[in-house]
Amino acid sequence: MQSVRKLGIFAGVLAVAACGGGDGGGGGSTTLDANQAAVVGEVASSQISSMVSGLTNFSAGGGALGGGFFAPASAAGKVLAPMFTKQASPEHRAAWLAFASSDLCDPVQSDTSDSDSDGIPDGNTFTWNCTATDSLSGYTWSVTGSIGIEDTRSAATGFGYLVTFTNFRFASTYDTQQGSQTFATIVNGTYGADATLNGASADQDVVWTYRLNGNTVFRSAWTWGVTFTPSAGTIDWAALDMPAGSFTIDGGFDFSGEAGQDNGDWSFNVATTQPLAFDGVCSLEPPFSSGQIQGAISGNTDVGFTITYTGCGTAEAIAAFDNNS
């Protein structure tokens, strides 16, 4: 697997941006209270906390079929894991875990060739169209749409890949006291990453929609640019981890739907106000020893939320800010 497996921390943080932009329209809300900030900020922070796991076991390829394709260390697993934030029902989260670890719903592949043997297919599209019921949990799920993974850089000079989601939809149906419920997550868009000896960067543009019984609960749209800069020297492809360095994340984030006590429709300009420092050895999540991300409301930049990191494995702090107060 060569360098692909060695850059788990980089790939994980780049995948944060995968929850990105696309068809997102501008939000109309220009205020944000503490409860709303907690919900909206949690959606943002979940991208980071969910995608930086498996620091030394990353594979940009599809992995094995069945559960392997969505394993936490795989590209698809890292991208899709944050769809199960606290807005998703516990049953939907459990159904996803059951699906991801089963072999009941393998996709059809278009091309499995990997000419440079780096674990990233030259250009393979994985297509699903199936419904299955897990005999152990009793959950029924439906999976449709496709995920394409393309190698964009020779393994001799680094690694690069492009992942494309086309109407990828995972729906789970389960019984509750209120009757049968169907929760669905729909993903569209692209994200790509590129890394060389001197640094790494990524751009992402993806839209997620969350629906309960056909009604949209909330929708998040992200457009990000991410860079990693080593503190000294270059990135050593033979090392198991990324070297010490810092990440910056800048872009836009739209959120519409249920947030706290009220519905809202926000657009945020997101920036790294303090670079996210990585010490090169942390294997916990979040892996940052310090750093802060700020999301300021478009049209009212004095209002928004912050996500602050204070130590390896220490939960990030989410807070609302209002500089007009």
Buried (B, 14 or more C-beta within 10 A) or exposed (E): BBBBBBBBBBBBBBBBBBBBBBEBEEBEBEEBBEEBBBBBBBBBBBBBBBBBBBBBBBBBBBBEBBBBBBBBBBBBBBBBBBBBBEBBBEBBBBBBBBBBEBEBBBBEEEEEEBEBEBBBBBBBBBBBEEEBEBEEBEBBBBBBBBBBBBBBBEBEEBBBBBBBBBEBBBBBBBEEEEEEBBBBBBBBBBBBBBBBEEBBBBBBBBBBBBBBEEEBBBBBBBBBBBBBEBEEEEBBBEEEBBBBBBBBBBBBBBBBBBBBEEEBBBBBBBBBEBBBBBBBEBBEBBBBBBBBBBBBBBBBEEBBBBBBBBBBEEEBEBEBBBEEE
